[in-house]
Amino acid sequence: MKSFISILVAYFLLLMASASFAQETSSNKVIVTGVRFAYPLIEKWIQDYKAVNPSASISIETRTTTDPTKYDLLIEAYEPERAIKETRDYLYIGRYALLPVANASSAFAKTYHDKGLTNALIKQLYFHDILADKDKKQEIKAPYTIYTRLQKAGAPVTFARYFGYEQQNISGKAIAGADEHLIKALLKDSTGVSYGTLGLLYNPKTRKPLDGLSVLPVDLDENGRISNDEKIFDDLETVITRLEDDKVKNVPIEYLHISLSKISTNPDALKFLLWIIDNAQEDLHAFGYLKPEIKRFEAEKEKFLQRAAAQ
């Protein structure tokens, strides 16, 4: 009888140890989700972090029409609503820019890669505005088809709001899926015109527009015409330098931010975020992002250092 009781006690102790180990393993796993155009950058960070922290378990759970039920780090491309913002701490890690783009084989690209797009023409092309003065509309002889996102997302929200509209005001064909699906649709349509982030429009190795794409110049100084020194969009390094150094017009630029819950924090998620703060800046240009404003970045860095010290 004593032997049976001893076996039973040992069995329950083993169960408790297994449960404890499972909880520990679960807490050590870090789940990242959010805006999909940032995944290549996140994957690079994960790879580099694991190189110096081999036991780390970090993965991206792809966002679909909704966020996963459980995640630790959320990366987004537009400002969250106040109710959400109050529950998370945010690090504005870098900035992304949006540029107009056309199928390189189109008559539209052949015309406007040279002429470029003014503010008025961008609004005429991309937005449905019932209050627009029809007498001021420009004649566009080349056929074109605008492509935009169907679901609410950072890129279309930022693009629309910069020019004084909302996402639902963007005209054209609405495509389900992620931002890269706009580019795929564009490449299949010889009349296609859209917008995209630098990381989606340029080859990261050659720093030139992707094959089949024509990135269209815009009126950077808002003088109503595109001058030769504004025709810089065939080289990514030149674009990044100009956008970071000058106060340009007609290029929507917004922050990419990564956040962590204020309420229940996975300590390993905080460790990964602290590593990002110290090591990730050098990757931004490589992936087509602009660096953040340094004072803002340093202030947010201090917030997360205080959280780590309090643990």
DONULO-301310 format. One record per atom (N, C-alpha, C): x, y, z. Coordinates in steps of 0.001 Angstrom, whole numbers, plus 500000, padded with zeros to 6 digits. Layout:
! DONULO-301310
XYZ ...
This chain:
! DONULO-301310
500830498789500000 500000500000500000 500866501264500000 501917501221500915 502814502380500955 503503502597499618 503852501481498967 504500501566497656 503584502214496635 502296501857496686 501327502438495749 501181503949495968 501119504334497273 500986505765497601 502208506539497138 503376505922497334 504619506587496905 504636506814495399 504165505806494659 504109505925493203 503131507014492792 501986507066493506 500964508070493190 501478509484493443 502165509645494589 502732510966494912 503774511374493877 504616510433493494 505645510719492493 505023511117491156 503908510458490819 503216510746489558 502695512183489547 502066512593490669 501518513955490714 502610515014490748 503716514687491415 504859515616491412 505405515797490009 505430514708489247 505898514774487867 504969515618487011 503671515457487240 502695516276486503 502876517749486803 503064518077488081 503250519478488465 504527520050487867 505582519250487856 506847519711487269 506699519945485782 505963519036485118 505744519184483671 504957520429483368 503911520703484183 503082521893483975 503903523156484180 504754523100485244 505611524258485522 506569524516484378 507137523434483816 508055523575482693 507341524127481467 506111523665481240 505334524151480087 505054525621480209 504713526075481460 504440527500481659 505696528320481424 506834527801481902 508101528515481725 508451528617480253 508251527502479515 508548527513478090 507666528496477366 506369528510477762 505420529410477113 505790530860477350 506191531177478630 506518532562478950 507786533014478242 508680532053477940 509931532409477286 509754532644475788 508644532215475226 508416532398473802 507857533789473550 508433534482472576 508011535839472236 507302535816470884 506093536336470856 505315536396469626 505249537842469149 505586538054467901 505533539378467281 504486539350466176 503685540398466078 502737540500464977 502588541974464593 501788542218463571 501550543597463157 501638543778461650 502007544985461244 501985545368459831 502960544504459030 502478543930457944 503248542901457250 504426543459456456 504362544720456010 505501545218455231 506753545370456092 506582545304457432 507746545400458323 508353544040458646 507747542954458196 508238541622458564 509688541354458144 510125541749456943 511541541507456611 512512542154457602 512172543354458071 513005544031459058 512969543277460392 511783542867460827 511646542121462073 512399540802461994 512301540120460867 513003538839460698 514521539026460821 515043540128460300 516474540410460423 516849540612461893 516018541347462627 516274541563464048 516259540243464821 515270539398464528 515168538110465214 516412537262464941 516822537225463679 518005536439463291 519245536932464036 519445538236464079 520629538787464746 520567538596466261 519388538703466835 519225538523468277 519525537087468676 519028536137467882 519269534720468182 520746534355468029 521464535098467207 522892534821467032 523660535040468328 523198535973469156 523867536247470439 523063535711471618 521843535246471347 520992534637472381 520393533351471812 521205532299471674 520768531077470974 519529530412471566 519288530590472860 518138529939473487 516840530721473301 516915531905472712 515713532733472538 514732532064471588 513456532210471922 512382531688471071 511479532848470674 511691533345469458 510934534503468957 510411534161467572 509153534451467341 508574534170466023 507550535231465662 507337535368464363 506308536268463844 505052535456463580 503938535920464125 502652535315463801 501941536252462835 501753535796461623 501258536651460555 499857537166460838 499694538445460677 498372539065460806 497528538713459586 496269538403459820 495326538197458715 494365539385458733 493066539128458771 492112540237458877 492056540775460300 492555539989461265 492625540415462663 493985540043463227 494290540581464396 495533540214465071 495384538840465717 496489538131465931 496428536863466672 495844537083468068 495315536033468667 494697536172469992 495728536500471067 496954535992470911 498007536267471874 499273536721471157 499844537792471652 501114538274471122 501775539150472174 503071539370472025 503824540193472976 504163541562472395 504733541555471206 505153542798470562 504278543061469345 503799544281469245 502924544678468139 503603545802467372 503809545596466086 504436546627465258 503391547181464306 503241548516464310 502183549159463540 502724550363462770 501911550812461808 502360551875460900 501455553094460918 500575553186461900 499798554409462088 499436554537463559 499012555728463975 498737555986465373 497534555177465853 497672554478466973 496548553707467500 495500554619468132 494322554071468344 493283554808469048 493697555000470504 493142556039471132 493561556398472485 493384555249473480 492261554527473379 491989553436474321 493057552352474246 493532552072473044 494594551068472863 495928551622473350 496173552875473042 497461553484473383 497689553550474889 496604553658475649 496733553745477091 497157552430477736 497044551321477005 497359550011477573 498745549502477191 499479550242476333 500763549755475845 501808550871475884 503068550474476001 504182551410475877 504738551313474465 505047552474473871 505413552528472449 506845553015472247 507504552367471293 508809552809470828 508685553128469342 508903554393468992 508813554808467593 510193554596466971 510326553421466354 511644552885466009 512228553462464728 511388553879463796 511856554410462517 510688555010461764 510965555513460561 509907556127459755 509882555499458365 508695555445457799 508565554944456431 507974556047455556 508324556013454279 507829556986453305 507020556260452242 506064556964451668 505212556410450615 505386557208449329 505571556479448222 505773557115446921 504798556557445892 504422557369444906 503582556861443812 504400555976442885 503741554974442322 504444554002441479 503509553544440374 504091553204439223 503307552723438087 503993551523437452 503214550749436728 503782549668435914 504731550304434896 505977549846434889 507008550498434072 506727550431432580 505930549473432155 505642549334430725 504453550178430270 503817550849431196 502590551596430874 502885552915430187 501924553363429420 502013554690428804 502027555765429884 501341555499430990 501306556448432105 502714556641432673 503429555536432894 504788555632433431 505718556353432469 505577556058431200 506453556686430211 506251558207430172 505039558652430481 504761560092430501 505181560730431821 504770560121432937 504917560796434229 506199560452434970 506977559497434468 508304559302435036 509176560502434720 508864561194433651 509588562416433289 508882563666433823 507567563749433615 506823564938434034 506649565017435543 506505563859436173 506288563838437612 504870564229437993 504610564187439310 503271564454439831 503303565630440805 502478566629440533 502304567732441470 501273567338442524 501122568162443537 500130567907444589 498727567808444000 498397568727443108 497062568733442513 496807567472441691 497825567022440970 497647565841440133 497549564571440984 498297564509442068 498187563368442978 496754563256443505 496202564373443935 494833564361444461 493832563965443385 494038564461442183 493133564127441074 493186562632440750 494392562075440757 494572560678440377 494055559707441434 494383559987442680 494221558982443722 492941559102444545 492274560249444505 491182560457445451 489871560840444775 488812560306445347 487464560664444920 487022561836445782 486872563000445161 486538564226445889 485402564930445164 484192564840445725 483022565433445067 483061566956445100 483918567516445969 484008568971446082 485108569566445203 485856568717444516 486960569202443676 486431570035442512 487168571062442156 486799571935441044 487100571218439730 486060570824439024 486237570072437775 486951570878436701 486810572195436753 487455573047435750 488976573074435894 489461572697437073 490905572710437315 491555571349437085 490761570368436711 491317569042436480 492216569041435246 493330568317435357 494255568211434236 493819567086433293 494099567269432028 493803566226431063 494874565147431144 494429563906431336 495357562772431424 495037561840430254 495904561828429274 495643561048428066 496004559572428239 497004559290429039 497440557908429221 496442557167430111 496058555956429742 495142555181430585 495831554766431888 495060554709432958 495626554282434235 494540553656435095 494965552777435990 494065552134436945 494709552198438320 494058552876439250 494589552991440605 494294551721441391 495292551260442136 495121550120443043 495377550575444477 494510550129445406 494663550487446801 494271549308447682 494477549451448989 494135548390449934 492642548388450239 492103547192450451 490695547058450842 490526547270452345 491348546580453150 491231546690454595 491957547929455112 491527548375456297 492225549482456943 493655549057457248 494609549899456910 496019549559457115 496836550841457170 498067550698457660 498909551868457872 499203552663456622 499613551987455543 500012552703454327 498863553520453721 497689552942453454 496619553746452875 496098554832453814 496070554553455120 495643555577456079 496594556761456037 497896556475456085 498903557539456065 498883558300454747 498785557581453641 498766558208452325 497577559156452197 496410558691452585 495199559503452450 495231560718453371 495587560522454615 495540561620455584 496548562719455253 497683562335454679 498670563347454314 498070564358453330 497264563868452413 496693564739451385 495303565267451760 494918565072453015 493677565662453506 492441564797453340 492617563500453188 491483562595452974 491531561456453993 490572560535453867 490569559293454629 490730558131453660 491073556978454186 491337555831453325 490179555531452381 488947555678452867 487790555353452021 487630556307450843 488374557418450850 488311558363449733 489250557994448592 490145557017448809 491046556612447736 490232555901446662 490421556318445431 489648555759444318 490339554515443765 489698553874442800 490321552756442107 489885551397442605 490675550382442278 490386549005442638 490975548688444012 490123548210444915 490564547850446258 490962546375446282 492180546110446728 492740544762446724 492786544212448149 492258543010448351 492357542349449654 493781541837449852 494188541741451108 495523541240451393 496438542337451901 497736542094451817 498731543013452359 499228543991451294 500132544893451710 500638545919450797 501352545330449591 502041544210449794 502747543609448664 501801543116447576 500540542873447944 499576542441446936 499225543573445967 499353544812446424 499172545953445510 500239545926444428 501461545639444837 502565545609443879 502380544466442890 501936543318443370 501690542181442484 500593542502441477 499523543160441940 498433543542441039 498919544551440006 499737545477440455 500294546513439582 501130545895438455 501941544918438815 502816544290437826 502037543489436784 500825543066437127 500002542291436194 499155543174435289 499093544461435575 498216545369434832 499058546455434160 499049546492432860 499875547458432117 499382548893432264 498233549079432948 497767550441433230 497879550760434724 498477549866435496 498448549969436948 499229551129437532 498617551778438539 499227552867439298 498861552664440765 499822552852441668 499521552691443083 500490553538443901 500706553137445144 501640553791446060 502269552685446904 503425552941447483 504056551895448277 505201552432449122 505602551640450097 506755551990450926 508044551743450151 509103552385450586 510387552231449906 510834550771449901 510591550074451005 511018548690451097 510324547766450119 509140548145449660 508405547342448688 508692547750447245 509171548967447050 509358549482445688 510768549284445154 511748549141446050 513145549078445616 513766547727445940 514700547322445083 515484546118445330 516494546431446438 516476545683447554 517360546023448672 518846545882448361 519195545094447345 520599544898446992 521080545938445978 520325546132444903 520753547074443868 520402548511444213 519432548691445110 518922550012445525 518209550729444385 517787549974443384 517040550496442249 515591550009442333 514650550673441621 513270550177441625 513214548725441157 512280547976441714 512107546586441306 511809546504439815 512236545430439204 511948545227437786 510444545314437547 510078546102436558 508662546251436222 507990547433436873 508700548121437812 508117549269438498 508794550568438074 507995551611437999 508508552959437755 508057553839438916 509021554242439771 508705555131440885 508634556551440337 507517557226440578 507244558504439916 507727559691440747 508424560643440126 508865561843440842 507675562679441315 507871563384442426 506843564291442936 507464565667443164 506603566647443324 507018568037443498 507465568250444945 508753568071445194 509263568061446562 509263569432447221 509350570499446439 509375571835447033 508065572589446851 507068571918446304 505711572465446168 505687573784445387 506460573833444291 506444575032443461 505605574846442194 504895573722442115 503983573492441003 504595572816439793 505868572424439887 506505571727438770 507603570822439305 508030569879438486 509089568957438902 510372569345438184 511346569787438952 512629570204438381 513581569012438329 514700569180437648 515652568069437475 516196567552438809 516387568460439788 516930568002441066 515891567273441917 514667567192441428 513634566404442107 513445565026441464 514147564773440389 514062563471439714 515131562542440284 514899562160441530 515894561410442299 515455559973442581 514310559577442064 513646558378442577 514073557070441912 515148557118441140 515691555889440568 516801555288441429 517078555915442582 518130555426443462 517685555563444913 517610554453445626 517068554455446983 517923555256447954 519237555160447849 520105555896448778 519898557399448642 519762557859447398 519528559282447171 518180559706447750 517185558867447607 515850559155448146 515903559273449667 516511558295450327 516580558304451787 517314559539452299 518447559857451675 519218561031452081 518397562306451946 517708562458450829 516917563668450596 515764563774451597 515095562665451846 513946562696452749 514361562935454190 515526562448454586 515990562668455954 516562564065456154 517206564609455134 517920565876455291 517061567104455035 516048566978454194 515239568134453800 513795567995454265 513147569126454423 511713569142454713 510969569143453384 510661567957452897 510076567826451567 508554567844451641 507940568089450499 506485568084450359 506068566900449489 504799566539449612 504155565533448745 504714564120448884 505400563870450003 505846562512450334 505329562200451738 504268561412451866 503788561031453199 504855560248453948 505155560682455165 506131560013456019 505486559798457382 505589558589457897 504981558266459187 505890557328459968 505672557308461278 506475556450462141 506014554999462106 506990554113462215 506764552699462479 507035552509463968 506057551993464707 506263551838466144 506040550400466588 506729550044467650 506613548714468237 506224548902469698 505271548086470168 504726548320471502 504662547049472326 504597547270473634 504591546201474624 503512546532475654 502753545530476077 501670545748477023 502190546307478345 501442547265478920 501772547798480241 501337546856481356 500396545990481048 499739545190482092 500487543897482378 500605543039481395 501296541758481588 502436541661480585 503653541688481102 504823541755480231 505612540459480261 505853539912479117 506772538790478972 508192539364479104 508955538967480125 510290539556480316 511212539356479122 511017538256478396 511864538012477232 511514538940476076 510255539361476008 509859540343475001 510518541687475290 510577542047476587 511238543295476964 512734543226476663 513356542076476912 514780541920476606 515042542101475108 514165541513474296 514317541643472840 514128543092472411 513159543770473015 512912545169472670 514094546051473061 514696545770474206 515883546526474621 517043546295473651 517163545063473160 518201544781472159 517922545570470881 516658545637470469 516288546411469281 516711547869469453 516445548417470636 516805549815470904 518300550044470703 519113549103471164 520578549270471118 521209548896469778 520544548055468988 521215547473467825 520528547666466477 519275548071466461 518506547981465217 518611549200464302 519124550316464802 519153551520463989 519933551347462686 520989550545462746 521838550379461570 521140549631460443 520034548943460733 519313548185459707 518265549010458969 517919550170459488 516780550918458939 516994551294457478 518102551905457148 518350552312455766 518401551124454822 518992550032455287 519113548844454436 517755548329453990 516740548502454838 515403548015454529 514459549119454045 515010550304453757 514204551362453168 513472552252454152 513953552319455392 513313553172456397 514186554382456713 513545555428457176 514249556605457653 514461556471459151 515504557073459654 515765557009461089 514799557920461845 514538557616463126 513610558442463906 514257559746464340 513422560647464809 513929561888465385 514643561529466690 515891561922466835 516759561381467878 516273561710469285 515755562923469522 515309563284470864 514130562430471303 513209562195470362 512051561360470681 512500559928470978 513405559427470173 513892558062470347 514572557897471702 515409558849472091 516128558751473360 515170558809474539 514119559622474442 513136559707475528 512393558390475699 512020557772474587 511310556497474654 512235555375475121 513491555442474736 514486554467475188 514576554475476709 514587555646477299 514684555770478743 513488555135479435 512321555254478842 511103554658479406 511242553147479533 511775552501478506 511922551046478545 513077550611479447 514109551420479566 515192551114480503 514676551138481941 513774552068482225 513180552139483559 512312550923483839 511600550462482831 510784549262483005 511663548053483320 512774547945482609 513678546823482832 514282546872484241 514633548080484689 515229548229486020 514233547896487127 512957548096486858 511917547850487869 511565546382488004 511996545553487064 511643544126487118 512475543375488156 
